[in-house]
Amino acid sequence: MASRRTGPAAWAQDRLLRALIGALLLLPYRWRVPLCGWVMSRIIAPLAGWDRRVRDNLSRILPELPPGEVRRLMRKVPENVGRAVIESYSGPDFVARAARNPLTGPGLVTLEAAHAAGRPVVLVTGHFGNYDASRAALLARGFRIGGLYRPMNNRYFNDHYVQAMAAIGGPVFPRGKAGLAGMLRHLRGGGMLGLLIDVHMRSGAILQFFGHPARTALSAAELALKYDAPLVPVYAIRAQNGLDFDIRVDAPIPHSTAEEMTQALNDSLEAVVRDHLDQWFWIHRRWRVSRAS
């Protein structure tokens, strides 16, 4: 789906965001990242209603959480989002730091073997920590990774958003017909493709996430089956200092059916989120399955 919002309101919104990002980029990296997190958590999130959305999602999915923990997450979740936004706009500073992040996990040997053999790999993650950190860390180590992204609705913002992603490393492909051909060429050529699995897809399969039905795209598993590629979950877990990440590469999901493989991906992400509740983007409207579905 192409970005589509234009007009005075979209232009003004974009100029405001450009000004904020531009001002933050003038600061040293170690200052700009926590400051953007604070601005997002304390100013933007309340105005946008994100803190209420975090609360409502938690009330629905994890009703047993104590009220104090819910209030903490209402601040920490948008703070992590703010940190991730300015990190992904920080280009060389972000890439240089990500290159030092450790890579661990049983799936790393699979990536190394596939890279050596020129075999495609489908990497899957979620809106967790900063998903660009895993891409940057792997690119810095010589892996050929392309990213699939959803164009922003605000066309003005989308222009520099795509430039920021490309500055981390490419290629990057827009979701839909515009990027499909390039994405498939990349996979057929033995490249690795990074996909996000945790957004509501109107035409997706109804699977389980945190014990609740959630429409989920099967495309990652379908690509892995079509191109005989390992399907590997990968997560960038934000470290205690708020600036670095532990890049965890989990074991490949065994090939079976697209539905079973995608459910295994949902389960993998859920396990990581449960260990780090403040690092998943609870601002998303993830559970939108109607009772008639």
Secondary structure in CASP SS format (residue, H / E / C, confidence):
PFRMAT SS
TARGET T0000
AUTHOR 0000-0000-0000
METHOD secondary structure of the structure
MODEL  1
M C 1.00
A C 1.00
S C 1.00
R C 1.00
R E 1.00
T C 1.00
G C 1.00
P H 1.00
A H 1.00
A H 1.00
W H 1.00
A H 1.00
Q H 1.00
D H 1.00
R H 1.00
L H 1.00
L H 1.00
R H 1.00
A H 1.00
L H 1.00
I H 1.00
G H 1.00
A H 1.00
L H 1.00
L H 1.00
L C 1.00
L C 1.00
P C 1.00
Y H 1.00
R H 1.00
W H 1.00
R H 1.00
V H 1.00
P H 1.00
L H 1.00
C H 1.00
G H 1.00
W H 1.00
V H 1.00
M H 1.00
S H 1.00
R H 1.00
I H 1.00
I H 1.00
A H 1.00
P H 1.00
L H 1.00
A H 1.00
G C 1.00
W H 1.00
D H 1.00
R H 1.00
R H 1.00
V H 1.00
R H 1.00
D H 1.00
N H 1.00
L H 1.00
S H 1.00
R H 1.00
I H 1.00
L C 1.00
P C 1.00
E C 1.00
L C 1.00
P C 1.00
P H 1.00
G H 1.00
E H 1.00
V H 1.00
R H 1.00
R H 1.00
L H 1.00
M H 1.00
R H 1.00
K H 1.00
V H 1.00
P H 1.00
E H 1.00
N H 1.00
V H 1.00
G H 1.00
R H 1.00
A H 1.00
V H 1.00
I H 1.00
E H 1.00
S H 1.00
Y C 1.00
S C 1.00
G C 1.00
P H 1.00
D H 1.00
F H 1.00
V H 1.00
A H 1.00
R H 1.00
A H 1.00
A C 1.00
R C 1.00
N C 1.00
P C 1.00
L E 1.00
T E 1.00
G C 1.00
P C 1.00
G C 1.00
L H 1.00
V H 1.00
T H 1.00
L H 1.00
E H 1.00
A H 1.00
A H 1.00
H H 1.00
A H 1.00
A H 1.00
G C 1.00
R C 1.00
P C 1.00
V E 1.00
V E 1.00
L E 1.00
V E 1.00
T E 1.00
G C 1.00
H C 1.00
F E 1.00
G C 1.00
N C 1.00
Y H 1.00
D H 1.00
A H 1.00
S H 1.00
R H 1.00
A H 1.00
A H 1.00
L H 1.00
L H 1.00
A H 1.00
R C 1.00
G C 1.00
F C 1.00
R C 1.00
I E 1.00
G E 1.00
G E 1.00
L E 1.00
Y E 1.00
R C 1.00
P C 1.00
M C 1.00
N C 1.00
N E 1.00
R H 1.00
Y H 1.00
F H 1.00
N H 1.00
D H 1.00
H H 1.00
Y H 1.00
V H 1.00
Q H 1.00
A H 1.00
M H 1.00
A H 1.00
A H 1.00
I H 1.00
G C 1.00
G C 1.00
P C 1.00
V E 1.00
F E 1.00
P E 1.00
R C 1.00
G C 1.00
K H 1.00
A H 1.00
G H 1.00
L H 1.00
A H 1.00
G H 1.00
M H 1.00
L H 1.00
R H 1.00
H H 1.00
L H 1.00
R H 1.00
G C 1.00
G C 1.00
G C 1.00
M E 1.00
L E 1.00
G E 1.00
L E 1.00
L E 1.00
I C 1.00
D C 1.00
V C 1.00
H C 1.00
M C 1.00
R C 1.00
S C 1.00
G C 1.00
A E 1.00
I E 1.00
L E 1.00
Q E 1.00
F E 1.00
F C 1.00
G C 1.00
H E 1.00
P E 1.00
A E 1.00
R E 1.00
T E 1.00
A C 1.00
L C 1.00
S H 1.00
A H 1.00
A H 1.00
E H 1.00
L H 1.00
A H 1.00
L H 1.00
K H 1.00
Y C 1.00
D C 1.00
A C 1.00
P C 1.00
L E 1.00
V E 1.00
P E 1.00
V E 1.00
Y E 1.00
A E 1.00
I E 1.00
R E 1.00
A C 1.00
Q C 1.00
N C 1.00
G C 1.00
L C 1.00
D C 1.00
F E 1.00
D E 1.00
I E 1.00
R E 1.00
V E 1.00
D C 1.00
A C 1.00
P C 1.00
I E 1.00
P C 1.00
H C 1.00
S C 1.00
T C 1.00
A H 1.00
E H 1.00
E H 1.00
M H 1.00
T H 1.00
Q H 1.00
A H 1.00
L H 1.00
N H 1.00
D H 1.00
S H 1.00
L H 1.00
E H 1.00
A H 1.00
V H 1.00
V H 1.00
R H 1.00
D H 1.00
H C 1.00
L H 1.00
D H 1.00
Q H 1.00
W E 1.00
F C 1.00
W C 1.00
I C 1.00
H C 1.00
R C 1.00
R C 1.00
W C 1.00
R C 1.00
V C 1.00
S C 1.00
R C 1.00
A C 1.00
S C 1.00
END
